Amino acid sequence: MDVLSDVIGAMRAGRPYSSLTAAEAAWRMDFAAFGGARFHVVTAGRCRVTSAHAAAVTLGPGDAVLLPHGAEHVLENAGDGTTQLVCGAYQLDQARPHPLIQDLPELVHLPARSDRHPRLRASIALLRDELAEQAPGDDVVLPALLDVVLVHLFRAWISERAERQDTGWCVALGDRAISRSLRAMHEHPAGRWTVESLGARAGLSRAAFARRFASLVGLPPLTYLTWWRLTTAARLLRTTDAPLSVIARRSGYGSPYAFANAFKREYGIPAGEYRRQRRTDHEHIAEWEPPPSGFPLTLVPEGRQPSTASSSQS
């Protein structure tokens, strides 16, 4: 898998939520802090988004906002008439966030522009249409479309930031040499990688590769490789019944003993205990549960017409 797909897969937990909401007159929706990521897209009207550690943003038709860390925030009207919103939320495992996710700010604003991110606009339009019209297969289509929207939101942010900064994950993923080495590590975490072999994959000398990787990613190559191997192992422990010897081998460790020591050093508990604790958590959050407080999951009823959100004075 590629790096972004791996990052989302490693952190994904449970089912996503989505809604199509229409709000009239003076309205306000308060969203509590949430262990995951949220997005809102305005399809008609205008609204304002405020959060504790980011500047307030006013959204018009086609504008999107992503809150990758699930920060507490408020949506409220910023114009006359009806405001229509497509909203989504994703549960993410916050215990070991990938540095790519940590690199994102509290609030990512993606203004609508006809010349930018056509696939993001197309995926949002598909999600809106599916939410508005009941059709056979919704239970399959909606989660898949939410995954597509999330990926395109991340892609849009990565491309926007890569044009405006010199270092960081958004630049690393767009750097042809470093992205090749990252992809190699993610596709084959058990490979017998060295700085030399990763540098050769990137088309750089050992020294040049090590400097460039650390500058962009923020970690030396083998430090990141170890981090990713243990992250891969943790995901396998949560989601499979594979024996520890198999997980050790798939994660790049020559013996279960070496794996057990490395895992306990990183996570603070033995791998078996981690599996028992986190498997219970994983099975719990994998259920379709009521959404977080304030999330308008139920606002597309049987008639499939967007509902009016509860109104309150701003």
C-alpha positions as CSV (number, residue, x, y, z in Angstrom):
1,M,0.0,0.0,0.0
2,D,1.1,3.6,-0.4
3,V,1.9,5.7,2.6
4,L,-1.3,7.7,2.9
5,S,-3.5,4.6,2.6
6,D,-1.3,2.9,5.2
7,V,-1.6,5.9,7.6
8,I,-5.4,5.9,7.3
9,G,-5.6,2.2,7.6
10,A,-3.4,2.1,10.7
11,M,-5.5,4.7,12.5
12,R,-9.0,3.9,11.3
13,A,-11.3,2.5,14.1
14,G,-15.0,1.8,13.8
15,R,-17.5,3.0,11.3
16,P,-17.6,6.6,9.9
17,Y,-20.7,8.9,10.2
18,S,-22.2,11.1,7.6
19,S,-25.2,13.5,7.2
20,L,-26.8,16.0,4.9
21,T,-28.2,18.9,6.9
22,A,-30.3,21.9,6.0
23,A,-30.4,24.8,8.6
24,E,-32.6,27.9,8.4
25,A,-32.7,31.3,10.1
26,A,-30.4,31.8,13.1
27,W,-28.8,28.4,14.0
28,R,-25.8,27.1,15.8
29,M,-24.3,23.6,16.2
30,D,-21.7,22.8,18.9
31,F,-19.4,19.9,18.4
32,A,-17.6,18.4,21.4
33,A,-14.0,17.2,21.1
34,F,-14.0,13.8,19.3
35,G,-11.4,11.0,19.0
36,G,-11.1,11.2,15.3
37,A,-11.5,13.5,12.3
38,R,-14.4,15.6,11.1
39,F,-15.2,17.5,7.9
40,H,-17.9,19.9,6.8
41,V,-18.7,21.1,3.3
42,V,-21.1,23.8,2.4
43,T,-23.3,23.0,-0.6
44,A,-25.6,26.1,-0.3
45,G,-25.6,29.3,1.8
46,R,-22.9,30.4,4.2
47,C,-21.7,29.4,7.7
48,R,-18.9,30.2,10.1
49,V,-16.6,27.7,11.8
50,T,-14.8,28.6,15.1
51,S,-12.5,26.5,17.2
52,A,-10.3,27.3,20.2
53,H,-6.8,27.3,18.5
54,A,-7.6,28.4,14.9
55,A,-8.8,31.5,13.3
56,A,-12.6,31.6,12.5
57,V,-13.4,30.7,8.9
58,T,-16.4,31.6,6.9
59,L,-17.5,29.0,4.4
60,G,-19.4,29.6,1.2
61,P,-20.8,27.1,-1.4
62,G,-18.2,24.4,-2.2
63,D,-15.9,25.4,0.7
64,A,-14.6,22.5,2.9
65,V,-13.1,22.4,6.3
66,L,-11.3,19.4,7.8
67,L,-10.7,19.0,11.6
68,P,-8.1,16.2,11.6
69,H,-7.8,16.0,15.4
70,G,-11.5,16.2,16.2
71,A,-11.2,19.5,17.9
72,E,-14.1,21.1,19.7
73,H,-15.8,23.6,17.3
74,V,-18.9,25.5,16.5
75,L,-20.8,25.9,13.3
76,E,-23.3,28.9,12.9
77,N,-25.0,30.7,10.2
78,A,-23.2,33.6,8.4
79,G,-25.9,34.7,5.9
80,D,-29.5,34.8,5.0
81,G,-31.6,31.8,3.8
82,T,-30.9,28.1,4.1
83,T,-27.5,26.6,4.6
84,Q,-26.9,23.1,3.4
85,L,-24.0,21.0,4.7
86,V,-22.5,17.7,4.0
87,C,-20.8,16.4,7.2
88,G,-18.7,13.4,8.0
89,A,-16.8,12.0,11.0
90,Y,-14.2,9.2,11.3
91,Q,-13.1,7.4,14.4
92,L,-9.3,7.2,14.6
93,D,-7.0,5.5,17.0
94,Q,-5.4,8.4,18.9
95,A,-3.1,6.2,21.0
96,R,-0.3,6.3,18.4
97,P,-1.0,8.9,15.8
98,H,1.1,8.9,12.6
99,P,3.4,11.9,12.3
100,L,1.6,12.7,9.0
101,I,-1.6,13.3,10.9
102,Q,0.2,15.1,13.7
103,D,1.6,17.4,11.1
104,L,-1.9,18.7,10.2
105,P,-3.1,21.9,11.9
106,E,-6.3,21.9,14.1
107,L,-8.4,23.2,11.2
108,V,-7.7,22.8,7.5
109,H,-9.7,25.2,5.2
110,L,-10.0,24.3,1.6
111,P,-11.8,27.1,-0.3
112,A,-13.7,26.2,-3.4
113,R,-11.8,26.9,-6.6
114,S,-12.8,25.7,-10.1
115,D,-9.2,25.0,-11.0
116,R,-8.2,23.0,-7.9
117,H,-9.0,19.5,-6.6
118,P,-11.7,18.4,-9.1
119,R,-11.7,14.9,-7.6
120,L,-12.5,16.2,-4.2
121,R,-15.4,18.2,-5.6
122,A,-16.7,15.2,-7.5
123,S,-16.5,12.8,-4.5
124,I,-18.3,15.3,-2.3
125,A,-21.1,15.7,-4.9
126,L,-21.5,11.9,-5.0
127,L,-21.7,11.7,-1.2
128,R,-24.3,14.5,-1.2
129,D,-26.4,12.7,-3.8
130,E,-26.2,9.4,-2.0
131,L,-27.3,11.0,1.3
132,A,-30.2,12.9,-0.4
133,E,-31.7,9.8,-2.2
134,Q,-32.2,6.5,-0.6
135,A,-31.0,3.7,-2.9
136,P,-30.2,0.0,-2.6
137,G,-26.6,-0.6,-1.4
138,D,-26.4,2.6,0.8
139,D,-24.8,0.7,3.6
140,V,-21.9,-0.2,1.3
141,V,-21.7,3.0,-0.8
142,L,-21.8,5.6,2.0
143,P,-18.8,4.3,4.0
144,A,-16.8,3.8,0.8
145,L,-17.6,7.4,-0.3
146,L,-16.6,8.7,3.1
147,D,-13.2,7.0,2.7
148,V,-12.8,8.6,-0.8
149,V,-13.7,12.0,0.6
150,L,-11.2,11.7,3.5
151,V,-8.4,10.7,1.1
152,H,-9.1,13.6,-1.2
153,L,-9.2,16.0,1.7
154,F,-5.8,14.8,2.8
155,R,-4.5,15.0,-0.8
156,A,-5.8,18.5,-1.2
157,W,-4.1,19.6,2.0
158,I,-0.8,17.9,1.0
159,S,-0.7,19.6,-2.4
160,E,-1.6,23.0,-1.0
161,R,1.0,22.8,1.8
162,A,3.7,21.4,-0.4
163,E,3.6,24.5,-2.5
164,R,4.1,26.8,0.5
165,Q,6.7,25.1,2.7
166,D,10.1,23.4,2.4
167,T,9.9,20.6,4.9
168,G,7.3,18.3,6.5
169,W,5.3,15.3,5.5
170,C,3.4,17.1,2.8
171,V,6.7,17.8,1.1
172,A,8.1,14.3,1.8
173,L,5.2,12.6,0.0
174,G,5.7,14.9,-3.0
175,D,9.4,14.4,-3.1
176,R,10.1,11.7,-5.7
177,A,13.2,10.3,-4.1
178,I,11.9,10.2,-0.5
179,S,8.5,9.0,-1.4
180,R,10.0,6.0,-3.1
181,S,11.9,5.0,0.0
182,L,8.8,5.6,2.2
183,R,6.7,3.5,-0.1
184,A,9.3,0.7,0.0
185,M,9.2,0.6,3.8
186,H,5.4,0.6,3.9
187,E,5.1,-2.1,1.2
188,H,7.7,-4.3,2.8
189,P,8.2,-3.4,6.4
190,A,9.9,-6.8,7.0
191,G,12.5,-6.1,4.3
192,R,16.2,-6.1,5.4
193,W,16.4,-2.4,4.8
194,T,19.6,-0.4,5.4
195,V,20.3,3.3,4.9
196,E,22.3,2.3,1.8
197,S,19.5,0.1,0.3
198,L,16.9,2.7,1.0
199,G,19.1,5.4,-0.5
200,A,19.6,3.2,-3.6
201,R,15.8,2.9,-3.9
202,A,15.6,6.7,-3.7
203,G,18.5,7.1,-6.2
204,L,20.7,8.9,-3.8
205,S,24.0,8.2,-2.0
206,R,23.8,7.0,1.6
207,A,24.8,10.4,3.1
208,A,22.6,12.5,0.8
209,F,19.6,10.2,1.4
210,A,20.0,10.2,5.2
211,R,20.2,14.1,5.3
212,R,17.3,14.6,2.9
213,F,15.0,12.0,4.7
214,A,15.7,13.4,8.1
215,S,15.2,17.0,6.9
216,L,11.8,16.2,5.3
217,V,10.4,13.5,7.6
218,G,11.8,14.7,10.9
219,L,13.3,11.3,11.8
220,P,16.3,9.3,10.5
221,P,15.3,6.6,8.0
222,L,15.9,3.6,10.3
223,T,14.2,5.3,13.3
224,Y,11.1,5.8,11.1
225,L,11.3,2.2,9.9
226,T,11.3,0.8,13.4
227,W,8.4,3.1,14.3
228,W,6.4,1.9,11.4
229,R,7.2,-1.8,12.0
230,L,5.9,-1.6,15.5
231,T,2.8,0.4,14.3
232,T,2.2,-2.4,11.8
233,A,2.6,-5.0,14.6
234,A,0.1,-3.2,16.8
235,R,-2.5,-3.1,14.0
236,L,-2.1,-6.9,13.5
237,L,-2.4,-7.5,17.2
238,R,-5.7,-5.5,17.3
239,T,-7.3,-6.9,14.2
240,T,-6.0,-10.5,13.7
241,D,-5.5,-13.7,15.6
242,A,-2.1,-14.3,14.1
243,P,0.4,-15.8,16.5
244,L,3.1,-13.5,17.9
245,S,5.7,-15.4,15.9
246,V,3.9,-14.6,12.7
247,I,3.5,-10.9,13.7
248,A,7.1,-10.7,14.5
249,R,8.1,-12.1,11.1
250,R,5.7,-9.8,9.2
251,S,6.9,-6.8,11.2
252,G,10.6,-7.4,10.3
253,Y,11.9,-9.1,13.5
254,G,14.0,-12.1,13.3
255,S,12.6,-13.7,16.4
256,P,9.6,-13.5,18.7
257,Y,12.0,-12.6,21.5
258,A,13.5,-9.6,19.7
259,F,9.9,-8.5,18.8
260,A,8.7,-8.9,22.3
261,N,11.5,-6.7,23.7
262,A,11.1,-4.0,21.1
263,F,7.3,-3.9,21.5
264,K,7.4,-3.7,25.3
265,R,10.1,-1.0,25.1
266,E,7.9,1.1,22.7
267,Y,4.4,0.5,24.2
268,G,5.2,-0.2,27.8
269,I,3.3,-3.5,28.0
270,P,3.9,-7.0,26.6
271,A,2.4,-7.6,23.1
272,G,0.0,-10.2,24.5
273,E,-1.4,-7.8,27.1
274,Y,-1.7,-5.1,24.4
275,R,-3.7,-7.5,22.3
276,R,-6.1,-8.4,25.1
277,Q,-6.7,-4.7,26.0
278,R,-6.9,-3.2,22.5
279,R,-8.9,-6.1,21.0
280,T,-11.7,-5.3,23.4
281,D,-11.5,-1.6,22.6
282,H,-11.4,-2.3,18.8
283,E,-14.4,-4.6,18.9
284,H,-16.3,-2.1,20.9
285,I,-15.7,0.9,18.7
286,A,-16.2,-1.2,15.5
287,E,-19.9,-1.3,16.3
288,W,-22.3,1.2,14.8
289,E,-22.8,3.4,17.8
290,P,-24.7,6.6,18.4
291,P,-22.6,9.4,17.0
292,P,-20.7,11.9,19.2
293,S,-22.8,14.6,20.9
294,G,-23.9,17.2,18.4
295,F,-23.3,15.1,15.3
296,P,-26.4,15.3,13.1
297,L,-26.4,11.7,11.9
298,T,-30.2,11.4,12.0
299,L,-30.9,14.5,9.8
300,V,-31.6,12.5,6.6
301,P,-34.9,10.7,7.5
302,E,-37.0,8.2,5.4
303,G,-38.1,10.8,2.9
304,R,-34.4,11.5,2.2
305,Q,-35.0,15.2,2.2
306,P,-32.5,17.2,4.2
307,S,-33.9,18.0,7.6
308,T,-33.7,21.4,9.4
309,A,-31.2,21.5,12.1
310,S,-32.2,22.6,15.6
311,S,-32.0,26.4,15.7
312,S,-30.7,28.6,18.4
313,Q,-29.6,32.2,18.6
314,S,-26.0,32.9,17.7
